[in-house]
Amino acid sequence: APRHYGWVHLDGELRPAGDASLPLTTQAFNYGTGVFEGIRAYRTHAGALAVFRLDDHLRRLQASARLLKIDSLPDLPALRDAVLAVLRRNECNEDCYIRPLAFKKALLPGAGFGVKLHGVSDGFAINCLPMPSPPVIGALRCCVPAWRRVPDYCIPARAKVTGLYANSALAMEAAHSAGCDDAILLNVLGNVAEATTTNVFIRKGRRLLTPPSTAHILEGITRDTVRRLAAEHTDLVIEERDIALTDLYGADECFLTGTGREIAAVVAIDGYQIGDGQPGPTASALFEQYRAAVRGGLDRHSDWITPVY
Ligand code: PMP
């Protein structure tokens, strides 16, 4: 099990993790009414810890919180300070993962009863844990489960809502019971949406394709990083386009992108081998560029990293 650091942020204060508890009646715990982020910090080539694309993650957190009417979230500079304070209090100096979570807490006096957003107090927490980055590119076997991605018109898929992750957990469970490493979900239209915690890319010849933001997906920050790196370091034509199952099974390469998994190649889908069954050249090249970027190794993208100390 991952070792967590001893100090967390809860509602404006740094506290020992053991002192940070919430009542069983917490609304987000009962109804999935929370929003969160997954952020990574890396040791840079210079040996100092730095957070990757911190402001982009925090802006997405703000957008997610707005949709759930979590109005009391700190502003961007205060969020940034809170994340850095947790890392500093834990004297964190190794690759790690940071989890800010904004959530609906308790009905306010006079707000009556029921499942709703208005009239419910907000909470905000940050915890972090050590998380080494993958030493070599992953080679995943995926399946397409019967579960479809929750459509954006039911729960905003473009926001990182905690309740959405019941969908990811069900899909991952189906993948594991079929002997696969991850699930690639279709959306309600039958097009490729995303995997359980990552976005999907495929390469077909000289074209690099990824589903558009309207495909009921989370617009991943890694997806954006990878598109920019691909534009700079490859001669591929990059397109946001609907991807059908036929495109997926027939891809020359397929890979997943996300903060946690970084970039992982998909080498088989539902028993179809992708490419030659090994991580392909595009995924491998982008993996190397990504690894350089997150550790501050790309001069033109030094604005992607925020030093902690
Ligand atoms: N899709 C889903 C459903 C996710 O949970 C994540 C992880 N945040 C992603 C995509 C990838 O997003 P990012 O690259 O911003 O981590």
Boltz pocket constraint, residues with backbone or C-beta under 6 A from the ligand:
constraints:
  - pocket:
      binder: B
      contacts: [[A, 38], [A, 168], [A, 194], [A, 195], [A, 196], [A, 197], [A, 198], [A, 199], [A, 217], [A, 218], [A, 219], [A, 220], [A, 221], [A, 222], [A, 223], [A, 257], [A, 258], [A, 259], [A, 260]]
      max_distance: 6.0
